[in-house]
C-alpha cells in the first residue's frame, strides 16, 4: 500500500511539473539573425513545379534551418537537384522523393553516377529489382543474362556490361569479377518475375528514375505545426522548431506560442481540470491492467500440463516446473559471485540442483505482461526444438511464481564474444582459425535448422553463441524469436535486436524475415575473421559499425586490413584462402537489400565447402566427433526462384562453389 501511494504521489508530481512547464513556458522568439517565417515559405526552382519544403531546404538565403540536415536541395537553373540527381517529384504525404540521373543513360562514363549523398534517413525499399553495372571485368562469362554497353567515348571503363538482377538475384562480390559495380533500383511494369535484361530497355528504366523514402521522428511535429499555421524548421542542431507569423517560433506549434497571459490563465484552468481527469483515468487503467494480469496468471500451477496460456494457444508443452525456492537455493540466493552474464531481458546465474545437475538460471528483470510474453515465447520455442547446437531448456517456474525464471543446461566455456574480443581473449592465446571455422559451421547449422522449422531467432550475435568445453556451439536466448506461418514471407513488426547486428532492411521497412538472421550472421562471420566487436565507439567514426567497415574493406580487396593477423592470414596460405572466402561470404550476407542475401542453408553449404576445400559440400567434418558425416537436409525452397543453381566465381585465392538465392512474395502480418 505504501508503495502504491508513493508511486501515485510521484505520478502526480510529475504530471504537475510537466503541465506547468508546458503552460507557463514562454514561446521562443526569433531574433533578427534567425530564420523567419517568411524565409521558410515553400519554394520552387525557377521554371520547375517541384515543391520544396520541410524536411527539404534550399541552401542559402537564410533557408538552411528550414529543413533537416542531409535534405539539402539545390537549383541549377530550372533543375531541382538532390546531390547529383535530378528531382522528378516529392510526395510529402507518402514521405518519398523520385530521383533520376541527369547523365545520358546511353553512354555511362562514370560508374559512381548512382552513388547517393550520405543520408541515413533516406532509403530505398528493398523489394525493388536492380540494374547492376559492372566495369573492367576480367571474366565475361556471367551465369545470368547480360548486355554489353557500347560507348565509344567510354575510354576509362572499356569492358562495362549491364545486367538486370531480379529480387532473388545475388551478384558476385565486386572483388571477384569486376573492378567496380553500381546497383540501381528500378521499377518494372506489370509482372516481371521472369524478365531479364534481354526483355527490357535499361535506358528507359534509368530515365524513369527511382523512388526513395524518408522516415523522420519530426514528421508528426511538422504536421501539427502546419495545421496551426506555422512552417517547419529547426534550431542550430536537429531540434524541431515551428516558425510562426509575427516573428514567433515554438518547439511544438503556433497554438502554443501566443505569448498572451490571458490564454495562459485559461490554459491553466483547463489544464488543472484535465490533470484531474488524467489522474483518475490513469488509476482506472492501472487497476484494470493489474486485474488483467492477475487473471492471466491465476490458472498457472506447479504442473507443466496446467499452463492456461498454452491451452489458449492450442499448444501442449511438457516442460518441468521448478519452484522459486528450489532455484534460489541452487544459485545461493542469486549471489553476485554466481552471475554468468546479463542481457536486455534478464541476468543469468550459475546453479546446482539437488540431483547434481549444473544449470544456468535466467532471472527476468521485471514481472510485467511484456516479460511474461517473452518468457512464454522462449518456453514455447525451446520445447518445440531438439538440436545439438541449440541450448536445452530444463524447465521454468510457473507464471504464478514470485519470479519468472528459466532453467537451461549449463555451458561452461563462455560465449564466442568472450573468446574473440572479450574477457577470455588475449594476444597470447588467440582462438585458432580451425576452431573459429567450426564455430561458424555449427552456428550456421543451428540457424538453418531454426529456419527450416519456421523460426527466426532475431538476436543472432556472438554473445548468444555459447561454447562447451570442446568448443562446440550452443545457440541461446530465444526471447525475441518469432514463429513464422508457413504461407508468409515476412512478419511486419517493430524492429528489435542488438545494435550492430540488426538488419537495416528490417530496421527501415519493419519486415522481419529469415534474411534478417542472415544479416546478423554475416556480422558474426566478420567478428570471427577480424576479432573485432560489432560496435566499438572507440574506433574511428567510419569503423564504429563493424559491418560498414568490413563492406568498405572487402569492396577494395583490403582483406589484410580486416582479417586478424594473429590467425595466420599472412603466413599460412590455407588460412588465407579460408578467411578470405569467409569474408566474401559475409559480404553477401551483409547486403542491404535482403533479397540479395543467400538463404541460411546455402550459407551453411558454402561454409562447409570452404572448410573442406571441395566443390562437393554434401560431406563435411563434424567438429565435435571428428568424423565425416552427411549434411542434414536443407529446408525446401520454391523451385521457381531465380539463380537457384547459379555458379559463383570466387577471387583467385578462393574456390568455385555452387551458389544461389531465393526470395518470396507472399505478404506477412503481425498483431
DOFI-730330 format. One line per field, with one value per residue (C-alpha): residue number from 1; x, y, z. Coordinates in nm, 2 decimals. Layout:
<atoms>
num: NUM_...
X: X_...
Y: Y_...
Z: Z_...
</atoms>
This chain:
<atoms>
num: 1_2_3_4_5_6_7_8_9_10_11_12_13_14_15_16_17_18_19_20_21_22_23_24_25_26_27_28_29_30_31_32_33_34_35_36_37_38_39_40_41_42_43_44_45_46_47_48_49_50_51_52_53_54_55_56_57_58_59_60_61_62_63_64_65_66_67_68_69_70_71_72_73_74_75_76_77_78_79_80_81_82_83_84_85_86_87_88_89_90_91_92_93_94_95_96_97_98_99_100_101_102_103_104_105_106_107_108_109_110_111_112_113_114_115_116_117_118_119_120_121_122_123_124_125_126_127_128_129_130_131_132_133_134_135_136_137_138_139_140_141_142_143_144_145_146_147_148_149_150_151_152_153_154_155_156_157_158_159_160_161_162_163_164_165_166_167_168_169_170_171_172_173_174_175_176_177_178_179_180_181_182_183_184_185_186_187_188_189_190_191_192_193_194_195_196_197_198_199_200_201_202_203_204_205_206_207_208_209_210_211_212_213_214_215_216_217_218_219_220_221_222_223_224_225_226_227_228_229_230_231_232_233_234_235_236_237_238_239_240_241_242_243_244_245_246_247_248_249_250_251_252_253_254_255_256_257_258_259_260_261_262_263_264_265_266_267_268_269_270_271_272_273_274_275_276_277_278_279_280_281_282_283_284_285_286_287_288_289_290_291_292_293_294_295_296_297_298_299_300_301_302_303_304_305_306_307_308_309_310_311_312_313_314_315_316_317_318_319_320_321_322_323_324_325_326_327_328_329_330_331_332_333_334_335_336_337_338_339_340_341_342_343_344_345_346_347_348_349_350_351_352_353_354_355_356_357_358_359_360_361_362_363_364_365_366_367_368_369_370_371_372_373_374_375_376_377_378_379_380_381_382_383_384_385_386_387_388_389_390_391_392_393_394_395_396_397_398_399_400_401_402_403_404_405_406_407_408_409_410_411_412_413_414_415_416_417_418_419_420_421_422_423_424_425_426_427_428_429_430_431_432_433_434_435_436_437_438_439_440_441_442_443_444_445_446_447_448_449_450_451_452_453_454_455_456_457_458_459_460_461_462_463_464_465_466_467_468_469_470_471_472_473_474_475_476_477_478_479_480_481_482_483_484_485_486_487_488_489_490_491_492_493_494_495_496_497_498_499_500_501_502_503_504_505_506_507_508_509_510_511_512_513_514_515_516_517_518_519_520_521_522_523_524_525_526_527_528_529_530_531_532_533_534_535_536_537_538_539_540_541_542_543_544_545_546_547_548_549_550_551_552_553_554_555_556_557_558_559_560_561_562_563_564_565_566_567_568_569_570_571_572_573_574_575_576_577_578_579_580_581_582_583_584_585_586_587_588_589_590_591_592_593_594_595_596_597_598_599_600_601_602_603_604_605_606_607_608_609_610_611_612_613_614_615_616_617_618_619_620_621_622_623_624_625_626_627_628_629_630_631_632_633_634_635_636_637_638_639_640_641_642_643_644_645_646_647_648_649_650_651_652_653_654_655_656_657_658_659_660_661_662_663_664_665_666_667_668_669_670_671
X: 0.00_0.28_0.45_0.13_0.09_0.45_0.40_0.08_0.24_0.53_0.30_0.10_0.42_0.55_0.22_0.21_0.57_0.52_0.19_0.33_0.64_0.42_0.17_0.40_0.69_0.74_0.73_1.07_1.10_1.31_1.60_1.69_1.97_1.74_1.53_1.19_0.85_0.88_1.22_1.06_0.79_0.76_1.00_1.02_1.33_1.28_1.06_1.02_0.70_0.86_0.76_1.05_0.96_1.05_1.24_1.40_1.55_1.74_2.09_2.15_1.91_1.86_1.69_1.94_1.73_1.41_1.48_1.65_2.03_2.11_1.80_1.96_1.82_2.00_1.87_2.07_1.87_1.53_1.65_1.58_1.88_1.94_2.32_2.39_2.04_1.75_1.43_1.13_0.88_0.84_0.54_0.51_0.20_0.40_0.73_0.90_1.12_1.16_1.51_1.67_2.03_2.09_2.36_2.28_2.19_2.30_2.67_2.76_3.11_3.11_3.05_2.96_2.67_2.42_2.61_2.36_2.45_2.50_2.17_2.07_1.71_1.66_1.64_1.52_1.27_1.44_1.15_1.26_1.47_1.81_2.01_2.38_2.65_2.99_3.32_3.65_3.55_3.82_3.58_3.30_3.13_2.84_2.59_2.30_2.19_2.39_2.40_2.72_2.73_2.87_3.00_3.28_3.36_3.40_3.77_3.82_3.58_3.62_3.47_3.14_2.83_2.48_2.26_1.92_1.90_1.57_1.48_1.61_1.94_2.28_2.56_2.92_3.13_3.30_3.64_3.56_3.50_3.50_3.68_3.36_2.99_2.69_2.34_2.05_1.69_1.44_1.06_0.94_0.59_0.35_0.46_0.84_0.93_1.06_1.21_1.58_1.79_1.71_1.34_1.36_1.52_1.75_1.79_1.42_1.43_1.70_1.51_1.21_1.42_1.36_1.19_1.34_1.15_1.24_1.15_1.20_1.08_0.99_0.73_0.44_0.55_0.57_0.21_0.10_0.30_0.15_-0.20_-0.15_-0.05_0.33_0.62_0.86_1.23_1.49_1.73_2.11_2.12_1.85_1.58_1.25_1.11_0.78_0.82_0.50_0.37_0.45_0.81_0.74_0.87_0.79_0.92_0.57_0.32_0.19_-0.11_0.14_0.31_0.05_0.26_-0.06_-0.12_-0.50_-0.46_-0.21_-0.46_-0.74_-0.50_-0.41_-0.77_-0.84_-0.52_-0.59_-0.93_-0.76_-0.50_-0.76_-0.92_-0.59_-0.50_-0.83_-0.81_-0.46_-0.56_-0.85_-0.61_-0.37_-0.64_-0.77_-0.42_-0.34_-0.67_-0.60_-0.25_-0.38_-0.64_-0.37_-0.16_-0.44_-0.47_-0.09_0.01_0.32_0.24_0.35_0.02_-0.17_-0.05_-0.36_-0.18_-0.06_-0.41_-0.54_-0.30_-0.39_-0.03_0.06_0.40_0.55_0.82_0.93_0.82_1.06_0.96_1.14_1.27_1.45_1.62_1.71_1.89_2.06_2.20_2.29_2.01_2.12_2.46_2.67_2.95_2.72_2.64_2.73_2.62_2.32_2.14_1.84_1.59_1.75_2.06_2.19_2.32_2.51_2.33_2.35_2.03_1.99_2.04_2.39_2.29_2.47_2.23_2.21_1.91_1.79_1.61_1.40_1.43_1.07_0.74_0.50_0.29_0.57_0.82_0.56_0.51_0.88_0.90_0.63_0.78_1.11_0.95_0.73_1.01_1.26_1.01_0.95_1.31_1.58_1.92_2.27_2.37_2.08_2.08_1.85_1.57_1.55_1.24_1.10_0.90_0.52_0.39_0.22_0.56_0.72_0.97_1.00_1.29_1.41_1.64_1.89_2.17_2.50_2.75_3.09_3.31_3.16_3.05_3.21_3.24_3.43_3.69_3.75_3.73_3.61_3.73_3.88_4.07_4.43_4.71_4.90_4.62_4.43_4.14_4.28_4.11_4.02_3.81_3.65_3.57_3.39_3.20_3.08_2.97_2.79_2.62_2.50_2.38_2.17_2.02_1.94_1.76_1.56_1.46_1.36_1.14_0.98_1.16_1.36_1.60_1.61_1.90_2.19_2.52_2.84_2.72_2.43_2.66_2.78_3.07_3.11_3.45_3.52_3.42_3.10_2.83_2.51_2.29_2.09_1.85_1.52_1.33_1.29_1.25_0.94_0.74_0.66_0.34_0.40_0.24_0.41_0.74_0.77_0.61_0.56_0.68_0.87_1.25_1.42_1.77_2.12_2.28_2.54_2.36_2.01_1.92_1.90_1.61_1.42_1.50_1.37_1.09_0.97_0.97_1.12_1.23_1.48_1.72_1.73_1.91_2.14_2.25_2.32_2.52_2.72_2.83_2.92_3.14_3.32_3.38_3.53_3.78_3.86_3.84_3.67_3.33_3.03_3.01_3.30_3.27_3.64_3.72_3.73_3.39_3.36_3.47_3.23_2.99_3.19_2.95_3.01_3.39_3.40_3.20_3.43_3.74_3.61_3.50_3.86_4.00_4.18_4.15_4.47_4.32_4.02_4.14_4.31_4.69_4.72_4.51_4.80_4.64_4.98_5.19_4.95_4.82_4.53_4.42_4.45_4.22_3.96_3.95_3.92_3.64_3.45_3.49_3.35_3.06_2.99_2.99_2.69_2.51_2.55_2.39_2.14_1.88_1.76_1.67_2.04_2.14_2.17_1.94_2.08_2.10_2.31_2.54_2.59_2.68_2.93_3.10_3.13_3.28_3.53_3.64_3.68_3.82_3.59_3.30_3.10_2.95_2.74_3.02_3.17_3.37_3.18_3.40_3.25_3.30_3.59_3.42_3.28_2.90_2.64_2.50_2.15_1.87_1.81_1.47_1.28_1.26_1.04_1.19_1.08_1.33_1.59_1.96_1.90_2.19_2.40_2.78_2.97_3.33_3.55_3.86_4.19_4.26_3.92_3.75_3.44_3.13_2.76_2.56_2.21_1.94_1.57_1.31_0.94_0.64_0.36_0.26_0.31_0.12_0.17_-0.06
Y: 0.00_0.24_0.16_0.23_0.57_0.66_0.57_0.78_1.08_1.06_1.04_1.34_1.55_1.45_1.54_1.88_1.95_1.87_2.07_2.39_2.38_2.34_2.61_2.87_2.84_3.15_3.10_3.12_3.45_3.47_3.71_3.91_3.66_3.36_3.21_3.38_3.25_3.42_3.25_2.90_2.96_2.66_2.72_2.62_2.64_2.88_2.72_2.39_2.27_2.06_2.19_2.23_2.23_2.06_1.83_1.96_2.30_2.53_2.62_2.99_3.29_3.22_2.89_2.64_2.59_2.54_2.17_1.87_1.80_1.59_1.70_1.99_2.08_2.30_2.48_2.45_2.68_2.52_2.18_2.08_1.87_1.64_1.57_1.48_1.36_1.55_1.55_1.44_1.48_1.49_1.34_1.47_1.25_0.94_1.07_0.99_1.16_1.04_1.09_1.04_1.07_1.36_1.16_1.02_0.65_0.55_0.63_0.59_0.71_0.74_0.42_0.63_0.80_0.64_0.70_0.87_1.15_1.01_1.03_0.76_0.88_0.84_0.48_0.27_-0.01_-0.34_-0.50_-0.33_-0.51_-0.37_-0.29_-0.37_-0.20_-0.38_-0.23_-0.37_-0.73_-1.00_-1.28_-1.21_-1.55_-1.44_-1.71_-1.48_-1.27_-0.96_-0.68_-0.50_-0.13_0.00_0.35_0.49_0.77_0.54_0.50_0.46_0.17_-0.02_-0.35_-0.25_-0.47_-0.41_-0.68_-0.70_-0.86_-0.99_-0.95_-1.31_-1.24_-1.25_-1.05_-1.16_-0.96_-0.67_-0.81_-1.13_-1.05_-0.68_-0.37_-0.18_-0.23_0.00_-0.11_0.09_0.04_0.04_0.00_-0.25_-0.26_-0.55_-0.90_-0.91_-1.23_-1.39_-1.09_-1.05_-0.77_-0.90_-0.83_-0.47_-0.14_-0.05_0.31_0.36_0.23_0.47_0.76_0.67_0.71_0.55_0.65_0.68_0.72_0.91_0.84_1.12_1.14_1.51_1.44_1.43_1.75_1.92_1.82_1.98_2.29_2.32_2.27_2.55_2.79_2.76_2.65_2.37_2.41_2.35_2.51_2.52_2.14_1.89_2.01_2.08_2.43_2.57_2.92_3.12_3.45_3.77_3.67_3.39_3.03_2.74_2.38_2.24_2.45_2.81_2.75_2.72_3.05_3.32_3.48_3.62_3.59_3.56_3.24_3.11_3.16_2.99_2.71_2.68_2.64_2.39_2.21_2.16_2.01_1.79_1.69_1.55_1.36_1.22_1.12_0.94_0.77_0.66_0.50_0.32_0.20_0.06_-0.11_-0.28_-0.37_-0.53_-0.72_-0.84_-0.96_-1.14_-1.31_-1.43_-1.57_-1.72_-2.05_-2.14_-2.42_-2.61_-2.88_-2.84_-2.96_-2.68_-2.38_-2.18_-1.96_-2.26_-2.40_-2.07_-2.10_-2.47_-2.58_-2.85_-2.83_-3.08_-2.88_-2.94_-2.67_-2.56_-2.36_-2.04_-2.16_-2.45_-2.22_-1.97_-2.24_-2.37_-2.03_-1.93_-1.68_-1.54_-1.44_-1.19_-1.45_-1.69_-1.43_-1.55_-1.25_-1.03_-0.90_-0.69_-0.90_-1.07_-1.19_-1.54_-1.72_-2.05_-2.30_-2.66_-2.87_-3.13_-3.40_-3.25_-3.11_-2.79_-2.53_-2.17_-1.98_-1.67_-1.43_-1.18_-0.82_-0.73_-0.91_-0.74_-0.86_-0.80_-1.00_-1.28_-1.29_-1.31_-1.58_-1.78_-1.73_-1.88_-2.17_-2.24_-2.23_-2.43_-2.71_-2.74_-2.79_-3.05_-2.99_-3.05_-2.69_-2.53_-2.48_-2.72_-2.59_-2.80_-2.62_-2.30_-2.16_-2.13_-1.79_-1.77_-1.78_-1.48_-1.45_-1.56_-1.80_-2.02_-2.31_-2.42_-2.66_-2.50_-2.44_-2.40_-2.23_-1.89_-1.72_-1.67_-1.30_-1.38_-1.57_-1.35_-1.00_-1.04_-1.14_-1.47_-1.32_-1.22_-1.17_-1.48_-1.74_-1.63_-1.87_-2.07_-2.03_-2.40_-2.36_-2.04_-2.22_-2.49_-2.23_-2.07_-2.40_-2.52_-2.18_-2.19_-2.54_-2.43_-2.13_-2.34_-2.58_-2.29_-2.15_-2.50_-2.52_-2.18_-1.98_-1.66_-1.61_-1.22_-1.17_-1.36_-1.23_-1.37_-1.31_-1.55_-1.83_-2.04_-2.28_-2.61_-2.74_-2.88_-2.55_-2.70_-2.44_-2.39_-2.11_-1.94_-1.67_-1.71_-1.43_-1.23_-1.52_-1.55_-1.84_-1.79_-1.91_-2.13_-1.91_-1.57_-1.43_-1.18_-1.05_-0.68_-0.59_-0.32_-0.38_-0.54_-0.67_-0.56_-0.26_-0.36_-0.68_-0.55_-0.60_-0.24_-0.36_-0.48_-0.15_0.07_-0.14_-0.31_-0.65_-0.94_-1.23_-1.52_-1.30_-1.08_-1.36_-1.40_-1.04_-1.08_-1.40_-1.20_-0.97_-1.28_-1.41_-1.07_-1.09_-1.44_-1.33_-0.99_-1.04_-0.71_-0.64_-0.55_-0.20_-0.01_0.37_0.39_0.32_0.58_0.72_0.51_0.20_0.21_-0.02_-0.34_-0.43_-0.10_-0.12_-0.47_-0.39_-0.10_-0.31_-0.61_-0.38_-0.27_-0.61_-0.48_-0.81_-0.76_-0.45_-0.66_-1.01_-1.06_-1.11_-1.34_-1.60_-1.67_-1.48_-1.37_-1.68_-1.97_-1.99_-2.22_-1.99_-1.70_-1.88_-1.97_-1.64_-1.45_-1.68_-1.64_-1.26_-1.27_-1.49_-1.24_-0.96_-1.14_-1.18_-0.81_-0.68_-0.41_-0.55_-0.86_-1.03_-1.02_-1.23_-1.60_-1.82_-1.98_-2.33_-2.22_-2.02_-2.34_-2.53_-2.27_-2.27_-2.65_-2.63_-2.36_-2.58_-2.89_-2.70_-2.90_-2.83_-3.11_-2.96_-3.27_-3.40_-3.22_-3.29_-3.30_-3.09_-3.24_-3.61_-3.57_-3.79_-3.73_-3.73_-3.64_-3.28_-3.25_-3.19_-2.83_-2.66_-2.66_-2.35_-2.26_-2.41_-2.11_-1.89_-1.74_-1.83_-2.14_-2.32_-2.01_-2.06_-1.80_-1.75_-1.65_-1.44_-1.61_-1.72_-1.89_-2.20_-2.22_-2.32_-2.37_-2.07_-1.94_-1.74_-1.74_-1.49_-1.49_-1.27_-1.36_-1.08_-1.11_-0.96_-0.92_-0.84
Z: 0.00_0.09_-0.24_-0.43_-0.25_-0.32_-0.69_-0.70_-0.54_-0.78_-1.08_-0.96_-0.90_-1.24_-1.42_-1.24_-1.33_-1.70_-1.71_-1.55_-1.77_-2.08_-1.98_-1.83_-2.07_-2.29_-2.66_-2.84_-3.02_-3.34_-3.32_-3.64_-3.71_-3.70_-3.97_-4.02_-4.11_-4.45_-4.52_-4.48_-4.74_-4.98_-5.27_-5.64_-5.86_-6.14_-6.41_-6.21_-6.04_-5.76_-5.42_-5.18_-4.81_-4.48_-4.45_-4.77_-4.79_-5.03_-4.93_-4.86_-4.84_-4.46_-4.56_-4.41_-4.10_-4.29_-4.33_-4.18_-4.21_-4.52_-4.71_-4.90_-5.24_-5.50_-5.80_-6.12_-6.35_-6.39_-6.25_-5.89_-5.77_-5.48_-5.48_-5.84_-5.91_-6.07_-5.86_-6.06_-5.78_-5.40_-5.22_-4.87_-4.80_-4.88_-4.75_-5.07_-5.34_-5.70_-5.85_-6.19_-6.30_-6.54_-6.72_-7.06_-6.99_-7.34_-7.26_-6.89_-6.84_-6.46_-6.26_-5.95_-6.12_-5.88_-5.56_-5.33_-5.09_-4.74_-4.56_-4.31_-4.31_-4.69_-4.81_-5.10_-5.03_-5.08_-5.27_-5.60_-5.86_-5.95_-6.26_-6.19_-6.39_-6.38_-6.50_-6.61_-6.57_-6.60_-6.68_-6.92_-6.86_-6.63_-6.51_-6.59_-6.90_-6.96_-7.22_-7.32_-7.30_-7.63_-7.58_-7.79_-7.55_-7.26_-7.26_-6.89_-6.84_-7.16_-7.06_-6.90_-6.90_-6.78_-6.63_-6.46_-6.12_-6.00_-5.63_-5.58_-5.76_-5.58_-5.75_-5.71_-5.47_-5.66_-5.58_-5.77_-6.13_-6.18_-6.07_-5.98_-5.99_-5.92_-5.82_-5.94_-5.81_-6.09_-6.12_-6.38_-6.53_-6.47_-6.39_-6.40_-6.23_-6.54_-6.72_-6.79_-6.93_-7.28_-7.22_-7.11_-7.22_-6.94_-7.08_-7.04_-6.69_-6.60_-6.75_-6.53_-6.22_-5.88_-5.55_-5.20_-4.88_-4.56_-4.20_-3.96_-3.60_-3.66_-3.93_-3.69_-3.53_-3.87_-3.94_-3.62_-3.69_-4.04_-3.91_-3.67_-3.95_-3.89_-4.11_-4.01_-3.94_-3.68_-3.44_-3.50_-3.43_-3.53_-3.27_-3.44_-3.44_-3.57_-3.72_-3.68_-3.82_-3.63_-3.55_-3.30_-3.31_-3.08_-3.03_-3.10_-3.29_-3.32_-3.09_-2.81_-2.89_-2.85_-2.57_-2.40_-2.03_-2.08_-2.28_-2.02_-1.75_-1.95_-2.03_-1.66_-1.56_-1.83_-1.75_-1.38_-1.47_-1.74_-1.49_-1.25_-1.53_-1.65_-1.30_-1.24_-1.58_-1.51_-1.18_-1.35_-1.62_-1.36_-1.18_-1.49_-1.61_-1.27_-1.28_-1.63_-1.54_-1.23_-1.44_-1.69_-1.40_-1.19_-1.36_-1.36_-1.12_-1.04_-1.31_-1.67_-1.82_-1.64_-1.82_-1.93_-2.18_-2.36_-2.37_-2.51_-2.80_-2.86_-2.79_-2.54_-2.38_-2.14_-1.96_-1.60_-1.35_-1.08_-0.77_-0.69_-0.36_-0.52_-0.77_-0.50_-0.31_-0.63_-0.71_-0.35_-0.35_-0.68_-0.54_-0.74_-0.74_-0.94_-1.21_-1.55_-1.75_-1.83_-2.13_-2.23_-2.05_-1.76_-1.56_-1.59_-1.28_-1.23_-1.02_-0.90_-0.85_-0.57_-0.83_-0.90_-1.24_-1.33_-1.46_-1.59_-1.45_-1.63_-1.40_-1.59_-1.48_-1.45_-1.39_-1.63_-1.92_-2.18_-1.98_-1.93_-2.31_-2.38_-2.11_-2.27_-2.61_-2.52_-2.34_-2.65_-2.90_-2.70_-2.62_-2.99_-3.09_-3.03_-3.18_-3.06_-3.14_-2.95_-2.58_-2.39_-2.17_-1.85_-1.72_-1.58_-1.29_-1.30_-1.42_-1.08_-0.90_-0.74_-1.02_-1.38_-1.41_-1.70_-1.63_-1.90_-1.93_-1.81_-2.09_-1.92_-2.17_-2.21_-2.53_-2.87_-2.78_-2.47_-2.67_-2.97_-2.81_-2.45_-2.11_-2.23_-2.53_-2.52_-2.77_-2.64_-2.69_-2.99_-3.07_-3.36_-3.70_-3.72_-3.41_-3.54_-3.87_-3.67_-3.47_-3.80_-3.94_-3.63_-3.58_-3.94_-3.89_-3.59_-3.78_-4.09_-3.86_-3.70_-4.04_-4.16_-3.85_-3.93_-3.66_-3.69_-3.40_-3.43_-3.19_-3.35_-3.20_-3.06_-2.70_-2.77_-2.91_-2.62_-2.62_-2.44_-2.32_-2.66_-2.83_-2.96_-3.03_-2.84_-2.97_-2.69_-2.60_-2.78_-2.61_-2.93_-3.16_-3.38_-3.52_-3.89_-4.05_-4.35_-4.61_-4.55_-4.65_-4.37_-4.05_-4.00_-3.65_-3.47_-3.50_-3.20_-3.16_-3.07_-3.23_-3.48_-3.57_-3.67_-4.04_-4.19_-4.42_-4.11_-3.93_-4.21_-4.36_-4.04_-4.22_-4.03_-4.25_-4.23_-4.42_-4.10_-3.93_-4.23_-4.20_-3.83_-3.90_-4.16_-3.87_-3.67_-3.96_-3.97_-3.60_-3.64_-3.91_-3.76_-3.38_-3.36_-3.18_-3.38_-3.24_-3.08_-3.03_-2.96_-3.32_-3.60_-3.70_-4.02_-3.83_-3.53_-3.71_-3.80_-4.09_-4.26_-4.20_-4.34_-4.65_-4.73_-4.70_-4.89_-5.18_-5.23_-5.16_-4.85_-4.67_-4.48_-4.31_-4.20_-4.10_-3.77_-3.85_-3.54_-3.72_-3.97_-4.26_-4.39_-4.30_-4.38_-4.74_-4.64_-4.36_-4.61_-4.85_-4.59_-4.41_-4.74_-4.86_-4.53_-4.56_-4.91_-4.79_-4.51_-4.77_-4.94_-4.61_-4.53_-4.85_-4.75_-4.99_-4.81_-5.14_-5.24_-4.94_-4.97_-4.75_-4.44_-4.57_-4.87_-4.64_-4.44_-4.76_-4.86_-4.52_-4.53_-4.88_-4.77_-4.48_-4.70_-5.00_-5.22_-5.46_-5.31_-5.00_-4.91_-4.69_-4.40_-4.09_-3.76_-3.54_-3.22_-3.31_-3.56_-3.81_-4.16_-4.18_-4.43_-4.41_-4.26_-4.51_-4.60_-4.59_-4.92_-5.13_-5.43_-5.74_-5.94_-5.77_-5.99_-6.00_-5.79_-5.95_-6.02_-6.02_-5.82_-5.92_-5.63_-5.63_-5.74_-5.38_-5.35_-5.48_-5.71_-5.53_-5.60_-5.52_-5.53_-5.36_-5.31_-5.25_-5.18_-5.24_-5.01_-4.77_-4.39_-4.10_-3.73_-3.44
</atoms>
